[in-house]
């Protein structure tokens, strides 16, 4: 169930935000076989989506790390991996960060 959805673009990176009481996603981490396919996906011209709201989907580079430690350790790392669509519960902060790094 998605309670609210907003999208803001900054230089090719799309930011999706939602706040929900429940969500379902497969258990994956960036060292899984699924994410090993990321370079192939990006090479095909496709865009990659990541939910920064889930620690286990981001190899620990999630919203929490971005807010409490450093945006570079969280969202910055995800951008460096090639993710161009980032789901977050902290839209304003992510958009501000992406503008700061000119992405």
C-alpha positions as CSV (number, residue, x, y, z in Angstrom):
1,X,0.0,0.0,0.0
2,X,1.5,3.3,-1.0
3,X,0.1,6.2,1.0
4,X,1.6,9.0,-1.1
5,X,4.0,9.2,-4.0
6,X,6.0,12.1,-5.3
7,X,8.7,12.2,-8.0
8,X,11.3,14.9,-8.5
9,X,14.0,14.8,-11.1
10,X,17.5,16.3,-10.9
11,X,19.9,15.9,-13.8
12,X,18.9,12.4,-14.7
13,X,18.3,10.9,-11.3
14,X,14.6,10.4,-10.4
15,X,13.6,10.5,-6.8
16,X,10.6,8.5,-5.7
17,X,9.2,9.0,-2.3
18,X,6.4,7.2,-0.4
19,X,5.4,6.7,3.1
20,X,3.5,3.4,3.8
21,X,2.8,1.1,6.7
22,X,3.5,-2.0,4.6
23,X,5.4,-2.9,1.6
24,X,6.7,-6.1,0.0
25,X,9.9,-6.7,-1.8
26,X,12.1,-9.7,-2.4
27,X,15.1,-10.2,-0.1
28,X,18.1,-9.0,-2.1
29,X,21.4,-7.4,-1.3
30,X,23.9,-5.9,-3.7
31,X,26.0,-9.0,-3.5
32,X,23.3,-11.3,-4.7
33,X,23.0,-12.9,-8.1
34,X,20.2,-10.4,-9.0
35,X,22.4,-7.3,-8.5
36,X,25.3,-9.0,-10.2
37,X,23.3,-8.3,-13.4
38,X,23.3,-4.5,-12.7
39,X,26.2,-3.7,-15.1
40,X,24.5,-5.6,-17.9
41,X,21.2,-3.8,-17.3
42,X,22.9,-0.4,-17.3
43,X,24.8,-1.3,-20.5
44,X,21.5,-2.0,-22.2
45,X,20.4,1.6,-21.7
46,X,17.9,0.7,-19.0
47,X,17.6,2.7,-15.8
48,X,18.1,1.1,-12.4
49,X,15.7,1.5,-9.5
50,X,16.6,1.1,-5.8
51,X,14.6,1.4,-2.6
52,X,16.9,3.3,-0.2
53,X,14.2,2.7,2.4
54,X,15.4,-0.9,2.9
55,X,18.8,-1.6,4.4
56,X,18.9,-5.2,3.0
57,X,18.3,-3.9,-0.6
58,X,21.1,-1.4,-0.5
59,X,24.0,-3.3,1.1
60,X,23.6,-1.0,4.1
61,X,23.7,2.2,2.0
62,X,20.1,3.3,2.8
63,X,18.2,6.4,4.0
64,X,19.2,5.8,7.6
65,X,22.9,5.9,6.8
66,X,22.3,8.9,4.5
67,X,20.5,10.9,7.2
68,X,22.4,9.9,10.3
69,X,25.9,9.5,9.0
70,X,26.6,10.9,5.6
71,X,24.7,11.2,2.3
72,X,27.9,10.2,0.5
73,X,27.9,6.9,2.4
74,X,24.2,6.2,1.5
75,X,22.7,7.9,-1.5
76,X,26.1,8.8,-3.0
77,X,27.2,5.2,-3.0
78,X,24.0,4.2,-4.7
79,X,24.4,6.8,-7.4
80,X,28.0,5.6,-8.0
81,X,26.7,2.1,-8.5
82,X,24.5,3.4,-11.4
83,X,21.1,3.7,-9.8
84,X,19.2,6.5,-11.4
85,X,15.8,6.0,-9.7
86,X,16.0,6.2,-5.9
87,X,13.0,5.6,-3.6
88,X,13.3,7.4,-0.3
89,X,11.3,8.7,2.7
90,X,13.5,11.8,2.7
91,X,12.8,13.4,-0.6
92,X,13.9,17.0,0.2
93,X,17.2,15.8,1.7
94,X,17.9,13.6,-1.3
95,X,17.1,16.2,-3.9
96,X,19.2,18.7,-2.0
97,X,22.1,16.2,-1.9
98,X,21.8,15.4,-5.6
99,X,21.9,19.1,-6.4
100,X,25.0,19.5,-4.2
101,X,26.8,16.8,-6.2
102,X,25.4,18.1,-9.4
103,X,23.5,15.0,-10.4
